[in-house]
């Protein structure tokens, strides 16, 4: 690396830069590395790149066409960075009861174990859910020839209500299924109506609509399936009662 201290009158910098510097009457510092890099007032302020020592690039982002901004730390800061990483790995190794060199393998092993446990848990939950469905099917009330199921199952996420609704419709094609559950302080609702029942004038969206005031909610959907949600958990029971009343009225019961 070669350093130059040049003025605007020097041809070293090129005509445009030279004219500007000459107008200002200034000297500038130029760093030149062999024949491939020449920087005006830039580059490192060291005699040799060996003075910089260790360099760690910490960020890179685009700042224009074919141009990227690179941020890095060097010397003592870079060493401190790697030491903190080493301390973190040593701590993880202690938690995982393994050597630092085996942390990655131990994490993968625990990740695999967690995935297997989650799969077994889902299988158990599915089996339990099917048992609950079978029990509710057996207890289903029949209104003018239509099986009516309405209750509040315990679920971990709103999509589980859809799974329940599909299972009920498989077992009871001519049915109206109304499910309302509490999830994280809110209410999730699913209403499913079998195709044969839609032909008798019952629509999932209409049933959902009469439920929403009780839970301070809103929602919508198709004639066979509607979803909604609300904020008043205390109104779940009232919402289910409103759904039953709407079904009875529509069927002339």
N, C-alpha and C positions, 0 to 999 in steps of 0.2 A: 504494500500500500504506500502510495506516494502523496505527500501533502504539498500544496502549492499556495502561495499567497500572491494573488494577481490583481491587476487593476483593469479598469474598463478599456484601457488602450491596448491591452494584450490581445492578440489574435487567438489565444489559447481557448477562449470561451465561446467564440462564434460571434457573428456580427450583431445579432439582436441584443444578446446579453451585454456585449461589450458597449454598445451605444448607450444602454440604460445606465450602466455603471459609470461610464465616462461622464454622463450628464450629472451624476451625483458626486463624482470625484472620489469614489470609495475604493478600498481594497476589499477583496473577499477571499475567504478560505475555500479551497477546492481539494477534494479528495479523489484520487485516481487509483484504481486497482487494475493493474496490467492494462489491457486495451479494451476491457469490456464494461467498465463502470467509471463514470465521472460525475461527481455530485457537487453542486454549488451550495456552499454553506450548509452542507449536510454530512451524513455519515457519522461515524463514531468519533468521539473526541479522545482518542487514545493513540498511542504511538504504534501499537501492534494489536491485532485482534486477540492475541493470547492474553492480553490484559483483561479482556471481557470475561474469559473463563466459561463456565457452564451457562448455556442459554436454554430456556424453556418457553416455547410459544404457548401463550395462555388463551389467545383469541384470534380469530380471523374472520373478516367480514368484507363483503363487496362494497366499494365506495364509488364505483363507476365501471364503465365498460373496460374489461380486461385489467382492472385495477383492484387490488385488495389491500385492506388495512390489516396489518399484523401487529399484535401486541405481545410482548414477551417480558420475562424477567430474567435477570442474569446474575452472575457472580454469587454473592452471599445470599441474595433473595432466592435464587434458584435452588441453592443448596438447602436453605431453610424449607422451601416448598417440598422437596423430596424427603427431607427428614420428617416433616409432618405426615406425609403419606406413609412413610415407614412405620411411624408410631401408630397410625390408624390400622395398618395391616397387622401389626403385632397385637394390638388390642382385639381385633377381630379373631385372630388365631387363638387368643386366650379364651374368648367367649365360645369358640367352636371346638375348643379342646384339641387343637392340632398345631402343627408347625406353620410358621409364616409362609413357607414355600408351598404348603398344601391348602392354603385358604380358598383358592379358586375351586379346587376339586371338592372341598367340604361344602362350599356354598351351593355348587351344582347338586351335590348329593342331597342336601337338605331341601332344595327346591323341588327335586324329584319326589322326595318323601311327602312334601306338602301337597303337591299335585295329586299324588295317589290318595292321600287322606281326603282331599276335597272331592275326588271322584267317588270314593266310598261313601262319604257323607251325603252327596247328592243322590246316590243310589238308595240310601236309607230313607232320605226325605221323600224321594219319589214313591217308594214302597208305602211309607206312612200316608202320603197324600192320596194314593190310590185307595188305601183302607178307609180314609175319611170320605172319599167320594162314594165308595160302595155303601157306607153307612148312611150318607145323606140321600142317596138314591132310594134306599130302602125306606127312608122316612119321608120321602117327597109327598107333598100334599097334591091331590088331584082336583083341579077346578074345571068343571065342565069338560072333562076328558083331557085336560092339559096338565102335565106334571109341573108343579111349581116348587122350585128350590130357592130359598133365600136365607143366607146367613153370613156370618163374618169369620172367614177362615184366617188362621195365623199364617202369614207369608213373610218372606224376606224382601221381596221386591214385587212391583206391580205386575210384571209380566207373568208371575206365577198364577195370578188370577185368570189370565187367558188360558193357561194350561188346564186349570181346574174347569173352566167353562167348556173347553173342548172335550174333556173327559165326560162331563155330564151329558153333553149333546150326543156323544157316542153311545152312551147307555140309555138316554132318553131322547130320542129324536123329536118327539112331540112335547117339547118342554119350554119353560121360561126359567132361566137361571139368573139370579141376581146375587152378586157377591160384592160386599163392601168391607174393606179392611183398613186398619190403622197402620200407617207406615211413617215412621219418623215424625210423629205429631201431626200428620195430615191424613186425609181419607182418600183411598183409591177405590174406584167402583168399576165393575164390569157387568154388563147386562147382555145375555145371549138368548136369542129366540130361535127355535127350530124352524126350518123352512115351512113345514106344514102349518105351524102356528101363525106365521106371517100371513098366510093365506086366509086366516080367520080375523084379520084386522089388527093384530098385535105387532108393534114395532119396537125394537130395542131402544131407539132414540127417544120415543115417546115416554117409555117407562123411565129412562134415565132422567128425562126432563123434570118429571114430577118429584124425583128424589133430590135434586140439587138444592132446593131451598133449605132443606133440613140440615145440610152439611156446608152451606154457604159455598157452593161449588158451581162448576160449569163443565160441559163436555158435549159429546156428540158422537155420531157414527152412522152405520148402515142399519137397515131394517133387522138384520140378523145379529149384529154385534155393535155395541156402543161402549165407550169408555169415558170416564169423567173423574174429577177429583175435587176435593174441598178442604176447608180448614177447620170445620167444626166436628171434631171427633165425637163429641157427646151426642151428635145428631144421627149417628149411624143407625141406631134402633128405629128412630122415627122415619128415616129414609127407607129402610126395608119395609116398614109398615105401609108407607106411601106407595111403594112398588106393588105390594100385594093388593092394595085397594084399587090401583089402576088396572091390574090384570083382571080382577073380579068385575070391574065395571065394563071393561072391553068385551069380556066373555058373557056378560049378562047374568053373572052369578049373584 
